[in-house]
């Protein structure tokens, strides 16, 4: 029971590390985009930062849209 933090196909929520690995970004970039408020929505669960599968998909869609507009 609980959230998985790996990047397996059945992942419901990524850890920061899992999200970064799955999306090919560094932890430093993750924290930079979070600071700039352009990163994915996160949830805090008992002191852990998690990114839901849906939040990751929404972030990817925003990044694709931003790239197309540029």
C-alpha positions in Angstrom: 0.0 0.0 0.0 1.2 3.6 -0.6 2.8 5.5 -3.4 5.4 4.1 -5.7 8.4 6.4 -6.3 10.0 4.6 -9.3 9.4 5.4 -12.9 7.7 2.1 -13.7 4.6 2.2 -16.0 2.3 1.6 -13.1 3.7 4.6 -11.1 0.9 6.6 -9.5 3.3 9.2 -8.1 6.9 10.0 -8.7 9.5 11.0 -6.1 11.5 14.0 -7.1 14.3 11.7 -8.1 12.0 9.4 -10.0 10.4 12.4 -11.8 13.8 13.7 -12.8 15.0 10.4 -14.1 11.8 9.8 -16.0 11.9 13.2 -17.6 15.6 13.5 -18.2 16.2 16.6 -16.0 18.5 17.2 -13.1 17.4 17.7 -9.5 18.9 21.2 -9.8 16.7 22.0 -12.8 13.6 20.6 -11.0 14.1 22.9 -8.0 14.8 25.8 -10.4 11.5 25.3 -12.3 9.7 24.9 -9.0 11.1 28.2 -7.7 10.1 29.8 -11.0 6.6 28.3 -10.6 6.9 26.5 -14.0 7.3 23.1 -12.6 4.8 20.3 -12.0 2.3 20.5 -9.2 3.6 18.6 -6.2 2.0 17.1 -3.1 3.5 16.7 0.3 2.9 13.4 2.0 4.4 12.9 5.4 7.4 15.0 4.6 7.9 13.6 1.1 7.5 15.6 -2.1 5.6 13.6 -4.7 4.4 14.4 -8.2 1.3 12.6 -9.4 1.2 10.9 -12.8 -1.5 13.5 -13.8 0.6 16.4 -12.7 3.6 15.1 -14.6 1.4 14.8 -17.8 -0.1 18.3 -17.3 3.5 19.7 -16.9 4.6 17.9 -20.1 1.6 19.3 -22.0 2.4 22.9 -20.7 6.0 22.5 -21.8 5.0 21.3 -25.2 2.5 24.2 -25.6 5.1 26.7 -24.5 7.7 25.3 -26.9 5.1 25.6 -29.8 4.4 29.2 -28.9 8.1 30.2 -28.8 
